[in-house]
Amino acid sequence: MKGITANHRSKVFNTNTMVKISVLAVLSFILMLFEVLIPIFPGFLKMDLSDVPALLGSFALGPAAGVMIELLKNILHIAIRGSITGGVGELSNFLVGAIFVFTAGSIYQMKKSKKNAIFAMIVATIAMSIAGILTNYYLIIPFYSKIMPLDAIIEMGTKANSAIVDLKTLIIYGVTPFNLLKGAIISIVVSITYKKVSPILHKA
C-alpha cells in the first residue's frame, strides 16, 4: 500500500511539473513574439523577455526544466510562426538560452538564497555571453550565411555600429554586448518577480 501511495505521489508530481513546464513554455513563446529592435545592435539581434519564464522555471523546478522550457518555446515558435532564418535563429536562441537558465538553475540549487540567486544570474550571464561567442562564430553565423551572404550580415552590423567590419568585430561589438545586456535585463526582471510567483510554481 505504501509503495502504491509513493508511486502515485511521484506520478502526480511528475505530471504537475510537466504542466508547469508547458505553461511556462507557452508564456515564453508569447513573450518571444514581442521583440524590440535596439538601434546599436544589428537588425537580426532583437531583445525579448522570453527567457524570464524559463529562468523562473529553472529556479523553481530545476535546471533541466528550464532547458525544456527553452526547447519547447522554440519548437512552438517554428511550428506556429515559422522561421525566416531556416531554424538558425531558433537554434541560436535555444543554445544560449539553455546555457543561461541551466547555469543559473544549477548554481541556485546548491544554495537557495537571494544572494546566491544573484550570483547565479551573474555567472549565467557571463556563461551565456561566452556561449554566444563560440556558437555564433563556429556554428550559427556560418549556418546563417548559407541563407544570407556573410557580407550582407556584416553590413547589417556596420549600419548599427561602424566598428563592425568583419565576423570577429560582429561578435565583439554586436553579439557579446547584446547577450550581456539581455542577461542583465532578464536577471533584473526575475529578481523582481520570482518571490511573487515562486509559491505558485512550488505548489503541489
C-alpha positions as CSV (number, residue, x, y, z in Angstrom):
1,M,0.0,0.0,0.0
2,K,2.8,2.4,0.9
3,G,4.6,1.6,-2.3
4,I,1.5,2.3,-4.3
5,T,0.9,5.6,-2.5
6,A,4.6,6.6,-3.1
7,N,4.3,5.8,-6.8
8,H,1.0,7.7,-7.0
9,R,2.6,10.8,-5.4
10,S,5.6,10.5,-7.7
11,K,3.3,10.3,-10.8
12,V,1.3,13.3,-9.6
13,F,4.5,15.3,-9.0
14,N,5.8,14.5,-12.5
15,T,2.5,15.3,-14.1
16,N,2.3,18.5,-12.1
17,T,5.8,19.5,-13.1
18,M,5.2,18.9,-16.7
19,V,2.0,21.0,-16.6
20,K,4.0,23.9,-15.1
21,I,6.8,23.4,-17.7
22,S,4.2,23.5,-20.5
23,V,2.5,26.7,-19.2
24,L,5.9,28.4,-18.8
25,A,6.9,27.3,-22.3
26,V,3.7,28.9,-23.7
27,L,4.3,32.1,-21.8
28,S,7.9,32.1,-23.1
29,F,6.6,31.7,-26.7
30,I,4.1,34.5,-26.2
31,L,6.9,36.8,-24.9
32,M,9.1,35.8,-27.8
33,L,6.6,37.5,-30.1
34,F,7.2,40.9,-28.6
35,E,10.7,41.7,-29.9
36,V,12.3,45.1,-29.6
37,L,15.0,46.3,-32.0
38,I,17.8,48.2,-30.3
39,P,19.5,50.6,-32.7
40,I,23.0,50.0,-31.5
41,F,22.8,46.3,-32.4
42,P,22.4,44.6,-35.8
43,G,18.9,44.0,-37.0
44,F,18.9,40.3,-36.5
45,L,19.6,40.8,-32.8
46,K,16.2,41.6,-31.2
47,M,15.5,41.9,-27.5
48,D,12.7,40.0,-25.8
49,L,11.8,38.6,-22.4
50,S,11.1,35.0,-23.4
51,D,13.9,33.7,-21.1
52,V,12.1,35.1,-18.0
53,P,9.6,32.1,-17.6
54,A,12.5,29.7,-18.4
55,L,14.7,31.1,-15.7
56,L,11.8,31.2,-13.2
57,G,11.2,27.5,-14.1
58,S,14.9,26.7,-13.7
59,F,15.0,28.2,-10.2
60,A,11.7,26.6,-9.1
61,L,11.7,23.3,-10.9
62,G,15.3,22.7,-11.6
63,P,17.8,23.4,-14.4
64,A,16.5,20.6,-16.6
65,A,13.1,22.1,-16.5
66,G,14.5,25.4,-17.6
67,V,16.2,23.8,-20.6
68,M,13.0,22.0,-21.5
69,I,11.1,25.3,-21.4
70,E,13.6,26.8,-23.8
71,L,13.3,23.9,-26.2
72,L,9.5,23.9,-26.2
73,K,9.4,27.6,-26.7
74,N,11.5,27.4,-29.9
75,I,9.6,24.4,-31.2
76,L,6.3,26.3,-30.7
77,H,7.8,29.3,-32.5
78,I,8.8,27.3,-35.5
79,A,5.5,25.3,-35.6
80,I,3.2,28.3,-35.2
81,R,5.1,31.3,-36.6
82,G,7.6,29.5,-38.9
83,S,11.2,30.6,-39.2
84,I,12.6,33.3,-41.6
85,T,16.1,32.0,-40.8
86,G,15.5,28.4,-41.6
87,G,15.6,27.5,-37.9
88,V,19.0,29.1,-37.4
89,G,17.6,31.9,-35.2
90,E,15.7,29.4,-33.1
91,L,18.7,27.2,-32.7
92,S,20.8,30.2,-31.5
93,N,18.0,31.2,-29.2
94,F,17.8,27.7,-27.7
95,L,21.5,27.2,-27.3
96,V,22.3,30.5,-25.5
97,G,19.1,30.4,-23.6
98,A,19.5,26.9,-22.4
99,I,23.1,27.6,-21.2
100,F,21.8,30.7,-19.4
101,V,19.0,29.0,-17.5
102,F,20.8,25.8,-16.9
103,T,23.8,27.6,-15.4
104,A,21.7,29.8,-13.2
105,G,19.5,27.0,-12.1
106,S,22.3,24.6,-11.3
107,I,24.1,27.2,-9.1
108,Y,20.9,28.3,-7.3
109,Q,20.0,24.7,-6.5
110,M,23.2,24.4,-4.4
111,K,22.0,27.1,-2.0
112,K,18.6,28.7,-2.4
113,S,19.1,32.2,-1.2
114,K,18.7,35.6,-2.7
115,K,22.4,36.3,-2.6
116,N,23.2,33.0,-4.4
117,A,20.4,33.7,-6.9
118,I,22.0,37.0,-7.8
119,F,25.4,35.3,-8.0
120,A,23.9,32.5,-10.2
121,M,22.4,35.0,-12.6
122,I,25.7,37.0,-12.9
123,V,27.6,33.8,-13.7
124,A,24.9,32.6,-16.1
125,T,25.0,35.9,-18.0
126,I,28.8,35.5,-18.4
127,A,28.3,31.9,-19.5
128,M,25.7,32.9,-22.0
129,S,27.9,35.5,-23.4
130,I,30.8,33.1,-23.8
131,A,28.5,30.6,-25.4
132,G,27.2,33.2,-27.7
133,I,30.7,34.0,-28.9
134,L,31.5,30.3,-29.6
135,T,28.2,29.2,-31.1
136,N,27.9,32.3,-33.3
137,Y,31.4,32.2,-34.6
138,Y,31.6,28.5,-35.3
139,L,28.0,27.4,-35.8
140,I,25.2,30.0,-36.0
141,I,26.6,32.6,-38.4
142,P,28.3,30.1,-40.7
143,F,24.8,28.4,-41.0
144,Y,23.1,31.7,-41.3
145,S,25.5,32.7,-44.1
146,K,24.0,29.9,-46.3
147,I,20.7,31.8,-46.2
148,M,22.1,35.3,-46.3
149,P,25.6,36.2,-47.6
150,L,28.1,36.9,-44.9
151,D,28.8,40.3,-46.4
152,A,25.2,41.2,-46.0
153,I,25.2,40.1,-42.4
154,I,28.3,42.2,-41.7
155,E,26.7,45.1,-43.5
156,M,23.7,44.9,-41.1
157,G,26.2,45.2,-38.2
158,T,28.1,48.1,-39.8
159,K,24.9,50.1,-40.1
160,A,24.3,49.7,-36.4
161,N,27.9,50.2,-35.3
162,S,30.6,51.4,-37.6
163,A,33.2,49.4,-35.6
164,I,31.7,46.2,-37.0
165,V,33.7,45.4,-40.2
166,D,34.0,41.6,-40.2
167,L,32.9,38.5,-38.4
168,K,35.2,39.0,-35.4
169,T,34.1,42.6,-34.8
170,L,30.5,41.5,-35.3
171,I,30.9,39.1,-32.4
172,I,32.9,41.5,-30.2
173,Y,30.7,44.7,-30.7
174,G,27.4,43.1,-31.6
175,V,26.7,39.6,-30.2
176,T,28.6,39.8,-27.0
177,P,27.3,43.2,-25.6
178,F,23.8,42.1,-26.7
179,N,23.9,38.9,-24.7
180,L,25.4,40.8,-21.7
181,L,22.6,43.3,-21.8
182,K,19.9,40.6,-22.3
183,G,21.2,38.6,-19.4
184,A,21.2,41.7,-17.2
185,I,17.6,42.6,-18.2
186,I,16.3,39.1,-17.7
187,S,18.1,38.8,-14.3
188,I,16.5,42.1,-13.1
189,V,13.0,41.0,-14.1
190,V,13.4,37.6,-12.5
191,S,14.8,39.3,-9.3
192,I,11.7,41.4,-9.1
193,T,9.1,38.7,-10.0
194,Y,10.5,35.4,-8.6
195,K,9.4,35.9,-5.0
196,K,5.8,36.6,-6.2
197,V,5.5,33.6,-8.5
198,S,7.6,31.2,-6.5
199,P,4.6,30.0,-4.3
200,I,2.6,29.1,-7.4
201,L,5.5,27.2,-9.1
202,H,6.2,25.3,-5.8
203,K,2.5,24.5,-5.2
204,A,1.9,20.7,-5.4
